[in-house]
Amino acid sequence: MKSFGKDRLHEVRVELNGVTRSGSAEPRTLLSDFLRHELGATGTHVGCEHGVCGACTVRIDGVPARACLTLAVQVHGRSVQTVEGLAPEASEPGRLSSLQAAFRRHYALQCGFCTAGILNSAAAWLERVAQGEIDPTEAAVRDLLSGHLCRCTGYAPIVDAILETALAHRQTGAPSAAR
């Protein structure tokens, strides 16, 4: 196991939204702070800093994780996806993913603080729906959302947006929320 000097900066290299990026971090630097302050991925929001609110949810190697409970040095050499990586920007700048577009159509965001974390969790959930692991029901979406706090929307438009996307992906066979 690698030993980290507590007062030293360590290089952290990640594949951030498909692009290799690196920066320096102390061993105690949280992933949320590293993403925002070192790499400029400011879509990752910091809410409670206790892993309760879900605002900081990112995907590490495809799995949703709380960036406020993960140390930056833990993701060295791994893939991290933030909300900035959901849209298919490379092929069509300015285009939203189908999930983001559904959020817009259903007015599923208001202040937007919790949205990035919900979108990351929902994108991973939609991939599992596409693989047939999960049946896209309202109860399943509400279970997904139980790890996220939103004080503006009342969750109904969020549920509607995620369900619409899941059902559309099932009909078209779309493999992920980014299509």
C-alpha positions in Angstrom: 0.0 0.0 0.0 1.3 3.5 -0.9 2.2 5.8 1.9 1.3 9.4 1.7 3.3 12.1 3.5 0.7 14.3 5.3 2.3 17.6 4.4 3.3 16.7 0.8 1.4 17.3 -2.4 0.8 14.2 -4.5 0.1 14.0 -8.2 -3.4 12.8 -8.9 -4.1 11.7 -12.5 -7.6 10.9 -13.5 -9.6 10.4 -16.7 -12.1 13.3 -16.1 -15.1 13.1 -18.5 -13.0 11.2 -21.0 -9.9 13.4 -20.9 -6.7 12.6 -18.9 -6.2 15.4 -16.4 -3.8 15.7 -13.4 -3.3 18.0 -10.5 -1.7 18.1 -7.1 -3.5 17.3 -3.8 -2.6 16.8 -0.2 -3.6 13.3 1.2 -6.6 14.9 3.0 -8.0 16.8 0.0 -11.5 15.7 -0.8 -12.3 14.8 -4.3 -15.0 17.5 -4.4 -12.4 20.1 -3.6 -9.9 18.7 -6.0 -12.4 18.6 -8.9 -13.6 22.2 -8.2 -10.4 24.0 -7.2 -7.6 22.0 -8.9 -9.3 20.8 -12.1 -12.0 23.5 -12.5 -15.0 21.0 -12.7 -17.3 23.4 -10.8 -20.5 21.4 -11.6 -19.7 19.2 -8.6 -21.4 21.0 -5.8 -20.6 20.7 -2.1 -23.7 20.7 0.2 -23.6 18.9 3.5 -20.0 17.5 3.4 -21.3 14.4 5.2 -22.5 12.4 2.2 -26.2 12.9 3.1 -27.4 15.4 0.5 -26.1 13.9 -2.7 -25.2 17.2 -4.3 -21.6 16.1 -4.8 -22.4 12.8 -6.5 -20.0 11.9 -9.3 -19.3 8.6 -11.0 -16.0 6.8 -10.3 -15.4 4.1 -12.8 -19.1 4.3 -13.7 -20.4 3.9 -10.1 -22.0 6.8 -8.3 -20.0 8.0 -5.3 -20.0 11.0 -3.0 -17.1 13.3 -3.8 -17.2 14.8 -0.3 -16.5 11.4 1.2 -13.8 10.4 -1.3 -10.2 11.5 -1.1 -8.6 12.8 -4.3 -5.7 10.5 -4.0 -8.1 7.5 -4.0 -9.1 8.2 -7.6 -5.6 8.4 -9.0 -5.6 6.4 -12.2 -9.3 6.0 -12.3 -12.2 7.4 -14.4 -14.3 10.2 -12.9 -17.4 11.6 -14.6 -19.0 14.8 -13.4 -22.1 16.5 -14.7 -19.9 18.3 -17.3 -19.4 14.9 -18.9 -23.0 14.0 -19.4 -23.7 16.0 -22.6 -22.2 14.8 -25.9 -20.2 18.0 -26.3 -17.4 16.6 -28.5 -19.7 15.7 -31.3 -22.3 18.6 -31.0 -21.3 21.5 -28.7 -24.2 22.9 -26.7 -26.4 19.7 -27.1 -27.9 18.3 -23.9 -28.1 14.6 -23.1 -31.5 13.1 -23.3 -31.7 13.1 -19.5 -30.7 16.8 -19.3 -33.2 17.6 -22.0 -36.0 15.8 -20.1 -35.1 17.7 -16.9 -35.5 20.9 -18.9 -38.8 19.8 -20.4 -40.3 18.8 -17.0 -38.9 21.8 -15.1 -37.1 19.3 -12.9 -34.7 21.8 -11.6 -35.1 25.2 -10.0 -32.1 26.4 -8.0 -30.0 23.7 -9.6 -27.8 23.0 -6.6 -28.8 19.3 -6.2 -29.2 18.7 -10.0 -25.6 17.7 -10.8 -25.6 14.9 -8.3 -29.1 13.7 -9.2 -28.2 13.6 -12.9 -25.0 11.6 -12.2 -27.0 9.0 -10.1 -29.8 8.9 -12.7 -27.4 8.4 -15.6 -25.8 5.4 -13.9 -29.3 4.1 -13.0 -30.4 4.5 -16.7 -27.5 2.4 -17.8 -28.7 -0.4 -15.5 -32.3 0.1 -16.9 -30.9 -0.3 -20.4 -29.1 -3.5 -19.4 -32.4 -4.9 -18.0 -31.2 -4.9 -14.4 -33.9 -2.5 -13.2 -37.5 -2.1 -14.1 -38.2 1.7 -14.6 -41.1 2.3 -12.2 -42.0 5.3 -10.2 -41.1 3.4 -7.0 -37.6 2.6 -8.4 -37.0 6.2 -9.3 -38.1 7.4 -5.9 -35.7 4.8 -4.4 -32.9 6.2 -6.5 -33.8 9.7 -5.4 -33.9 8.7 -1.7 -30.1 9.5 -1.5 -30.6 13.1 -2.7 -32.1 16.2 -1.0 -33.9 18.7 -3.2 -35.7 21.6 -1.5 -37.2 23.3 -4.5 -39.0 20.9 -6.8 -40.9 18.4 -4.6 -39.4 15.6 -6.7 -42.4 15.0 -8.9 -40.9 16.7 -12.0 -37.6 14.9 -11.4 -39.3 11.6 -11.2 -41.2 12.4 -14.4 -38.0 13.4 -16.3 -36.1 10.3 -15.2 -39.1 8.0 -16.1 -39.6 9.6 -19.4 -35.9 9.1 -20.3 -35.9 5.5 -19.1 -39.0 4.6 -21.1 -37.6 6.3 -24.2 -34.3 4.5 -23.9 -36.2 1.2 -23.5 -38.1 1.9 -26.7 -35.1 3.0 -28.7 -32.5 0.8 -27.1 -30.3 3.7 -26.2 -27.4 2.4 -24.1 -26.9 5.4 -21.8 -28.3 8.8 -20.6 -25.8 10.6 -22.7 -27.3 9.6 -26.1 
